[in-house]
Amino acid sequence: MSTCDVVIPCRDEALALPTVLAHVPEGWHVIVVDNGSTDDTADVARSLGATVVTEDRPGYGAAVHAGMLAATAEFVAVIDGDASMRLDELVPMLDLVREGTATMAVGRRRPVSRGVWPWHARAGTKLLAATIRHRSAFGIHDLAPMRVCRRADLLALDVQDRRFGYPLELMLKAASAGWTVSEIDVSYDRRAAGTKSKVSGSFKGTARVAHDFAKVMR
């Protein structure tokens, strides 16, 4: 059985996946959720040994949830599929959860060079992370772009948002359930060449995230 299942929500990440899957920790199983790709994301993922799940309903939350339903390991991780973060940096997060230090461990992105994180995306992240701290009392400074927890715990939270509001609802419900959350620094690099972020790559994408968060807070 897998030590940890890694869910990677993807849309048009065929160019990035070879880099992402070059750093899979030993004994871990990768689940790529193809969320409406028009490129060869699914074929590339399969060729690299990943299990592919198709989720036709668009949205980050929809893709993550589909991956969680497909997972079978006790522990599950989530990471973006754009090659901006490294799978092997999930290992210390798993250690925190497995040893009981935290119910969930999350990553705080630390840019490895200038220009990696557009100012509008960084500003939006700071604002939304502050909202999470205020609403949940979790001392985090990012939107949990990487995270690890027990699959059963996550499914029990019954997170309903299927768009970009998923991380906020996750944090609010985790706080209500009495979870403990630990945040650790992770490397944040440029996306793979030829790919574009659906969020930080444009003002529109950042605004869409803010809109979805606002819906969760109503």
N, C-alpha and C positions, 0 to 999 in steps of 0.2 A: 504494500500500500504506500501511496505517496506520503512523504513527510509533510508536504504542504502543497495545496493546489493554488496556482496563480491565475487569477482571472485578468485577462487583458482585453478591455473593450476597444474595438478597432473599427474605423471606417477609412478605407483607402490608405492603409499603412504597409502596403507591399514592399516599398523601398526601405522602410524602417525596421521591419521585423527581423531580417538577418542580424542586425546589430543588437536588437533587443534580446533575441534568443541565443546570442553568443555567450550570455552570462547567466544561464539557468543554474541555480545551485544543485548540487548532486542530490538525487532522490526526490526532487520536486517535479510536479506535473503541471504543464502549461495548458490553460484553456483559453483559446482566442475566440472572442465573440465577434463575429462579423456582423456589423450593424449597418447594412445597406451599402457595402463597398461596391464601387464600379471598376475597381482594378483587380489584381490577382491576389488580394490579401488572403483569402481562404486557401488557395493552392500553395502559396508560399508558406503559410503557417503549417499546413499538413506536411510539406516537404521537409520542414525543420523539426518534425516530431511532435507538434502540438495537436491537441484535440480541438476541432473547430465546431462551434455552436453558432447557428444562424438565428439572429433576432431581427425580424423585419420591422418591428415598431421602432422608429427613430428615437434616440435619446440616451444620454449617458446612464441614467438610472435603469432604463430598460435593459441595456446591454449588461450592466453589472449584475442585475437580478437574474438574468438568464444564465450568466456564468455561475452564480451561486447555486442555482437549482441543478446545474450540471456537475458541480463539484461533489466529491465523495470523501475527501480527506477531513480529518478533524479540524485542521487549521486551514484558513484560506487567506490569500493575499490579493491585493488589487494594485495594479500599476498601469500607467498609460502606455500605449503602444507606439509612441513616437520617437523612441530612443533618447529622450532627454534625461531619463533616469535609468539606473542600473538595477537589474533584478537581484544581483548578489548583495545589494545594500538592504534587502528585505530580511536577510538572515538575522542580524541583531534584533530586529523587530520581533521576529518569531521567538527568539530566545526570551525576550521580555514577557511575552504572552505565555509561553510554555512554562516558565518558571513561576508564574503567578504574580509578577511585578505589576502587570497591567492587564485589564480585560482586552484592551486594544492598543496597539502601538501604531503611531502615524509618523510620516516624514515631514520635515521642514526643509524646503528647498533652499540650497545655498549655491548661487551661480558660480560656476568655475571660471568665468571670464566676463569681461564687459560686453554689454549688448545682448546677453543671453535672454534676459527677461525684460520685455518692453515695459516702459514706465506705466502705461495705462493698465496693463495687466497686473503689475506689481501693486499699484495703488488700489485697484479693485480687490486684490487678494487681502491687503492689509485691512481694508474696510470690512470685508466679509468675515475675516478671521476675528476681528474685534467684535463683530456681532455674535459670533459663536462663543467667544469668551464671556460676553455679557449675558447671553441667553442660557448657556450651559454650565458656566463656571469652570470649563476646561481651559487650562492655560496654554492654548495652542496659538501658533502664529501663521499657520498655513491652512489650506483647505483639504488636508489629508489626501494629497495626490497619490501617496503610497500608504498602505495600511495593512495590518495583519490582525486577525482575531479568530476566535473559534466559529466555525460555520453555524453550529447550532445556536450560539448566542446571537449572531447576526440575523438569522432567519426569525428568531423569536421576537426581534424588535419590530418586525413587520413594516419596514420602511416602504412607503407607498409612492413617493415621487419617482417618476420615470424620466425626468429630464436632468438639468444641471442642479436642481435643488436637492438632489439626493444626498450630498455630503452634509448639508445643513440639517436636514431631517434626521439623518443618521446620528449626528452629534446631539441633537436635542432629545431624541428618544433614548440614546445611550445614557445621557445625564439623568433622565427620569428613571431609568432602570437601575441606576446606581453603579454604572460602570466606572472603572478607573482608566484614564488615558495617559499614555506617555508619548512625548514627542522627541524625536531625535533628528539630528541634521543629516541630510542626504545631498549628494552632488546633483546639480542641475546644469545640464549642458544644452547646446543647440539641438534642435530636432534634426533628424536625418535629412541629408540634402535632397531637395526635390519634394519635400512634404511641407504642409502648412497647418498650423494649429487651428482647430475649430473654435478655440476660445481666445487665447492671447494673440493670435495672428491678426486680429482686427479689432477695431473699436466695437463693431457689431457683435462679435462673439463675446467680448467682455460684457457688453450691455445685456446680452441674452442671459448670461449667468446671473447678473444682478437682478434681472426680472424674475428668473425662476426662484432665486432666494427670497425675494420679496413675497412671492406667492406662498412659500412655505411658512413665512412668519405671520401671515394673516390669521 
